[in-house]
Amino acid sequence: MANSIKPQPGILDIALYVGGASHLDGVRNVLKLSSNENPLGPSDAAKEAVVRATHDLHRYPSTDHAALRTAIGDVWGVDPARIVCGVGSGDVLKLLAEAYAGPGDEIVFTEHGFSMYPIYANSVGATPVVVAENERVVDVDAVLAACTTKTKLVFIANPANPTGTMIGTAEVARLAEGLPSQAMLVLDGAYAEFVDGFDAGKALVESRDNVFMSRTFSKIYGLGGMRIGWGYGPQAVIDVLNRIRGPFNLSAAALAAAEAAVRDTEHTEKCRTENARWRDWLANALAKLGVPSDTSTANFILARFTDEAEASACDEHLREAGIIVRKVAGYGLPNCLRITVGDESACRRVAHAIAQFKGAA
């Protein structure tokens, strides 16, 4: 008898997500600049919170995440009741797709947007709709033109990955205002904390009923290994997401680490300042070598080369020097390399290696 067990439509259209590499065969002193990790790591307060949490590993974690939601509310000035927590911000975005889109619906995102967006669409049987950008920047008019009566979600990363570019508050508001009535604007703010004074869409979420924002503890807070994210949106949306998320989706250690991390604002500010300092230094150093990049508002730069061949050759040269960066041809940027901003030593090392590649060292 033939096996007729089949996955849901759209699942087999998913190309597996490939994370940034972390190892090079035969190389011991590897410098990993491929995953946009914080070189300063988590705060001491977060580390201590994890150690304390080990004493209660036999206990189930909180199901309502109240302490973490309260801490986020205190620091970011948001209503804790309108926060949902997930296993990284990607989990929150996936919950949105599961709750609000399905077969016959469309999920809109831009051509260089985070590579998980089409995966979220295909996983629920929705149609991914890709919109062109304008010189690696979100084009609000193009996004609005792509929306139809079938559009349910519009994913916009602001700042964007892997470009590092962002659009201003007025443009985001214009986008939210112009969406069809059945569509929700989802602002992916994974890199929002690197922009000084940026609210990541908080004001829009609070003034409208069609805007949702997501955030992560994986980037500036240095907790990528703990997998913690959160979302802030209309109360009705939060109530829906809490119905479908796993009741114990975050471990006690993760909750403790995140609460301590978000309250340690001194460490967060130090990370923001150091990132801005070395991001600008690295961008300027590469520009002098003939490798330009757009002004980045995140913790990486998108280095642009003459063509795909030069980008690939530079990537190979860096690997031979023990340095791993991220090729982004899969994002529609074959002539580019995304380089995480490391500490001073890392930035100087990668700049020197690229100078050698360009024959300028």
C-alpha positions as CSV (number, residue, x, y, z in Angstrom):
1,M,0.0,0.0,0.0
2,A,1.4,3.4,-1.1
3,N,2.2,5.9,1.7
4,S,-0.1,8.9,1.3
5,I,1.3,10.9,4.2
6,K,2.1,14.3,3.0
7,P,3.0,17.7,4.7
8,Q,0.8,20.7,4.4
9,P,1.0,22.7,1.1
10,G,4.0,25.1,1.2
11,I,6.2,23.1,3.5
12,L,8.3,21.5,0.8
13,D,8.8,24.9,-0.9
14,I,10.9,26.0,2.1
15,A,14.6,26.2,1.6
16,L,16.4,25.4,4.9
17,Y,17.7,28.4,6.8
18,V,21.5,28.4,7.1
19,G,23.0,30.3,10.0
20,G,26.4,32.0,10.0
21,A,29.3,29.6,10.0
22,S,31.4,29.3,13.1
23,H,34.2,26.9,12.3
24,L,37.0,26.6,9.7
25,D,38.7,23.3,9.2
26,G,42.3,23.3,10.4
27,V,42.1,26.9,11.8
28,R,42.3,27.4,15.6
29,N,42.1,31.1,16.1
30,V,38.8,31.7,14.2
31,L,37.3,35.2,14.2
32,K,33.5,34.7,13.8
33,L,31.9,37.8,12.3
34,S,29.0,36.0,10.6
35,S,26.1,36.1,13.0
36,N,25.9,39.7,14.3
37,E,26.7,38.6,17.9
38,N,27.6,41.1,20.6
39,P,31.4,40.9,21.1
40,L,31.0,42.2,24.7
41,G,28.6,39.4,25.5
42,P,25.8,39.5,28.1
43,S,26.1,41.7,31.2
44,D,27.5,40.3,34.4
45,A,24.0,40.6,35.9
46,A,22.6,38.3,33.3
47,K,25.3,35.7,33.9
48,E,24.7,35.8,37.6
49,A,21.0,35.4,37.1
50,V,21.6,32.2,35.1
51,V,23.8,30.8,37.9
52,R,21.1,31.5,40.5
53,A,18.5,29.9,38.2
54,T,20.3,26.6,38.3
55,H,19.1,26.0,41.9
56,D,15.5,25.7,40.6
57,L,16.0,23.7,37.4
58,H,13.6,21.0,38.8
59,R,10.8,23.6,38.8
60,Y,8.6,24.5,35.8
61,P,9.1,28.1,34.6
62,S,6.5,30.8,34.7
63,T,3.8,30.5,32.1
64,D,2.9,34.2,32.0
65,H,6.4,35.6,32.0
66,A,5.1,38.3,34.3
67,A,8.5,39.3,35.8
68,L,10.2,39.7,32.4
69,R,7.2,41.6,31.0
70,T,7.3,43.9,33.9
71,A,11.0,44.6,33.5
72,I,10.5,45.3,29.8
73,G,7.7,47.6,30.6
74,D,9.7,49.5,33.2
75,V,12.7,50.0,30.9
76,W,11.0,50.6,27.6
77,G,7.8,52.4,28.9
78,V,5.4,49.9,27.4
79,D,2.3,48.2,28.9
80,P,3.4,44.7,30.2
81,A,-0.1,43.4,29.5
82,R,0.5,44.0,25.7
83,I,3.8,42.1,25.6
84,V,4.1,38.5,24.5
85,C,7.4,36.5,24.9
86,G,8.8,33.9,22.6
87,V,11.8,31.7,21.8
88,G,13.6,34.6,20.1
89,S,11.8,37.2,18.1
90,G,11.5,34.8,15.2
91,D,9.2,32.7,17.3
92,V,6.9,35.7,17.8
93,L,6.9,36.4,14.1
94,K,6.1,32.8,13.4
95,L,3.2,32.9,15.8
96,L,1.8,35.9,13.9
97,A,2.0,34.0,10.6
98,E,0.3,31.0,12.2
99,A,-2.5,33.1,13.7
100,Y,-3.2,35.5,10.9
101,A,-2.3,34.0,7.6
102,G,-3.0,30.8,5.7
103,P,-3.8,29.3,2.2
104,G,-5.1,32.0,-0.1
105,D,-3.5,34.8,2.0
106,E,-0.4,36.8,1.2
107,I,2.6,37.9,3.4
108,V,4.5,40.9,2.0
109,F,8.2,41.7,2.6
110,T,11.0,43.4,0.7
111,E,13.6,41.7,-1.5
112,H,16.5,42.0,0.9
113,G,14.4,41.2,4.0
114,F,15.3,38.6,6.6
115,S,15.4,35.2,5.0
116,M,12.9,33.7,7.5
117,Y,10.0,35.8,6.2
118,P,9.3,33.5,3.2
119,I,9.7,30.5,5.4
120,Y,7.0,31.8,7.8
121,A,4.7,32.4,4.8
122,N,5.3,28.9,3.3
123,S,5.0,27.2,6.6
124,V,1.4,28.3,6.9
125,G,0.5,27.9,3.2
126,A,0.4,31.6,2.5
127,T,1.9,33.2,-0.6
128,P,5.2,35.1,-0.1
129,V,5.1,38.4,-2.0
130,V,8.5,40.0,-2.5
131,V,8.8,43.8,-3.1
132,A,11.7,45.6,-4.7
133,E,13.8,48.0,-2.6
134,N,15.3,51.3,-3.7
135,E,19.0,51.1,-3.4
136,R,18.8,48.6,-0.5
137,V,16.2,50.7,1.4
138,V,12.6,49.8,1.9
139,D,10.4,51.6,-0.7
140,V,7.1,52.4,1.1
141,D,5.3,53.2,-2.2
142,A,6.3,49.8,-3.7
143,V,5.2,48.0,-0.6
144,L,1.8,49.7,-0.7
145,A,1.4,48.9,-4.4
146,A,2.1,45.2,-3.7
147,C,-0.7,45.0,-1.1
148,T,-4.0,43.5,-2.1
149,T,-7.2,42.2,-0.5
150,K,-5.3,39.0,0.2
151,T,-2.5,40.7,2.2
152,K,-2.6,39.7,5.9
153,L,0.9,40.6,7.1
154,V,3.6,43.0,6.0
155,F,7.1,42.3,7.5
156,I,9.5,45.2,7.6
157,A,12.8,44.9,9.5
158,N,13.8,48.4,10.7
159,P,16.8,48.6,10.9
160,A,17.1,46.0,8.2
161,N,19.1,42.8,8.0
162,P,21.4,42.4,6.0
163,T,21.5,45.9,4.6
164,G,21.7,47.9,7.9
165,T,19.5,50.6,6.4
166,M,16.3,51.9,7.9
167,I,13.4,54.2,7.1
168,G,12.2,57.1,9.3
169,T,9.2,57.3,11.6
170,A,7.1,59.4,9.1
171,E,7.6,56.8,6.4
172,V,6.7,53.9,8.7
173,A,3.5,55.8,9.7
174,R,2.7,56.4,6.1
175,L,3.0,52.7,5.4
176,A,0.8,51.8,8.4
177,E,-1.8,54.3,7.3
178,G,-1.9,53.1,3.7
179,L,-2.3,49.3,4.4
180,P,-5.6,47.5,3.5
181,S,-7.9,47.2,6.5
182,Q,-7.3,43.5,6.9
183,A,-3.5,43.8,7.0
184,M,-1.1,44.2,9.9
185,L,2.3,45.9,9.7
186,V,4.9,44.0,11.6
187,L,8.0,45.9,12.6
188,D,10.9,43.6,13.2
189,G,13.1,45.5,15.6
190,A,15.9,42.9,16.2
191,Y,18.5,45.7,15.8
192,A,16.4,48.6,17.2
193,E,18.5,49.0,20.4
194,F,21.6,50.0,18.3
195,V,19.8,53.2,17.2
196,D,20.1,55.8,20.0
197,G,16.7,57.1,21.1
198,F,14.7,54.9,18.6
199,D,11.3,53.6,19.9
200,A,11.2,50.9,17.2
201,G,7.6,51.7,16.5
202,K,6.2,51.9,20.0
203,A,4.3,55.1,19.4
204,L,2.7,53.7,16.3
205,V,1.7,50.5,18.1
206,E,0.0,52.6,20.8
207,S,-1.8,54.9,18.4
208,R,-3.0,52.4,15.9
209,D,-4.6,48.9,15.9
210,N,-2.8,47.5,12.8
211,V,0.9,47.8,14.0
212,F,2.9,45.2,15.9
213,M,6.6,45.3,16.8
214,S,9.1,42.5,17.8
215,R,12.4,42.7,19.6
216,T,15.1,40.2,20.6
217,F,17.6,39.6,23.4
218,S,20.0,37.9,20.9
219,K,21.7,41.0,19.6
220,I,22.6,44.0,21.9
221,Y,21.9,42.0,25.1
222,G,24.3,39.2,24.0
223,L,21.9,36.3,24.8
224,G,21.7,34.6,21.4
225,G,22.3,31.3,23.1
226,M,19.3,31.6,25.4
227,R,16.7,32.3,22.7
228,I,14.5,35.0,24.0
229,G,12.3,37.6,22.2
230,W,9.3,39.7,22.7
231,G,6.5,41.4,20.9
232,Y,4.4,44.5,21.6
233,G,1.1,45.0,19.9
234,P,-2.7,45.6,20.2
235,Q,-4.2,43.8,23.2
236,A,-6.4,41.7,20.9
237,V,-3.4,40.4,19.0
238,I,-1.5,39.6,22.2
239,D,-4.5,37.6,23.4
240,V,-4.5,35.6,20.2
241,L,-0.8,34.8,20.3
242,N,-0.9,33.7,23.9
243,R,-3.6,31.2,22.9
244,I,-1.2,29.4,20.5
245,R,2.2,29.8,22.0
246,G,3.6,27.0,24.2
247,P,2.8,27.6,27.8
248,F,6.4,26.8,28.9
249,N,8.1,28.2,25.8
250,L,10.8,30.0,27.8
251,S,13.1,28.3,30.4
252,A,13.5,29.7,33.9
253,A,17.2,30.4,33.1
254,A,16.2,32.3,29.9
255,L,13.6,34.3,31.8
256,A,16.0,35.2,34.6
257,A,18.8,36.2,32.2
258,A,16.5,38.4,30.1
259,E,15.1,40.2,33.1
260,A,18.5,41.0,34.4
261,A,19.8,42.0,31.0
262,V,17.0,44.4,30.2
263,R,17.4,46.1,33.6
264,D,21.1,46.5,33.2
265,T,20.8,49.7,31.1
266,E,24.4,50.7,31.8
267,H,25.7,47.6,30.0
268,T,23.2,48.1,27.1
269,E,24.4,51.7,26.7
270,K,28.1,50.6,26.8
271,C,27.4,48.1,24.0
272,R,25.5,50.7,21.9
273,T,28.3,53.2,22.2
274,E,31.1,50.7,21.5
275,N,29.2,49.3,18.5
276,A,28.7,52.8,17.0
277,R,32.3,53.7,17.5
278,W,33.8,50.6,15.8
279,R,31.0,50.3,13.2
280,D,31.9,53.8,11.9
281,W,35.7,53.0,12.1
282,L,35.3,49.8,10.1
283,A,33.0,51.4,7.5
284,N,35.5,54.3,7.0
285,A,38.5,51.9,6.9
286,L,36.9,49.8,4.2
287,A,35.7,52.8,2.2
288,K,39.3,54.0,2.0
289,L,40.1,50.6,0.4
290,G,37.5,51.0,-2.2
291,V,34.9,48.9,-0.4
292,P,31.8,51.1,0.3
293,S,28.8,50.4,2.5
294,D,25.5,52.1,3.2
295,T,25.3,54.0,6.5
296,S,24.5,51.2,8.9
297,T,22.2,51.6,11.9
298,A,22.8,48.0,13.2
299,N,25.8,46.0,14.5
300,F,27.1,45.1,11.1
301,I,28.1,46.7,7.8
302,L,27.2,45.4,4.3
303,A,30.5,45.7,2.4
304,R,29.9,46.1,-1.4
305,F,32.4,44.8,-3.9
306,T,32.7,45.2,-7.7
307,D,30.8,42.0,-8.5
308,E,30.1,38.6,-7.1
309,A,33.5,37.2,-8.2
310,E,35.3,39.8,-6.1
311,A,33.1,39.3,-3.1
312,S,33.6,35.5,-3.2
313,A,37.4,36.0,-3.7
314,C,37.5,38.3,-0.7
315,D,35.4,35.8,1.4
316,E,37.9,33.1,0.5
317,H,40.8,35.3,1.5
318,L,39.3,36.1,4.8
319,R,38.7,32.4,5.5
320,E,42.3,31.7,4.8
321,A,43.1,34.4,7.4
322,G,40.8,32.7,9.9
323,I,38.0,35.2,9.6
324,I,34.3,34.2,8.9
325,V,31.9,36.8,7.5
326,R,28.5,36.2,5.8
327,K,28.0,35.8,2.1
328,V,24.6,37.2,1.3
329,A,23.9,36.1,-2.3
330,G,20.8,34.3,-0.8
331,Y,19.5,37.8,0.1
332,G,19.8,39.0,-3.5
333,L,23.1,40.7,-2.8
334,P,25.8,38.5,-4.5
335,N,28.4,41.3,-4.6
336,C,28.3,41.9,-0.9
337,L,29.6,40.5,2.4
338,R,27.9,41.2,5.7
339,I,30.5,41.8,8.4
340,T,29.6,41.9,12.1
341,V,31.1,44.7,14.1
342,G,33.4,43.1,16.6
343,D,35.6,44.7,19.3
344,E,38.6,46.8,18.4
345,S,40.9,43.9,17.8
346,A,38.4,42.2,15.5
347,C,37.7,45.3,13.5
348,R,41.4,46.0,13.0
349,R,42.0,42.4,12.0
350,V,39.3,42.2,9.4
351,A,40.2,45.6,7.9
352,H,43.9,44.5,7.7
353,A,42.9,41.3,5.9
354,I,40.7,43.1,3.4
355,A,43.5,45.6,2.8
356,Q,45.8,42.7,2.0
357,F,43.2,41.3,-0.4
358,K,42.9,44.7,-2.1
359,G,46.7,45.0,-2.3
360,A,46.8,48.0,-0.1
361,A,48.6,46.5,2.9
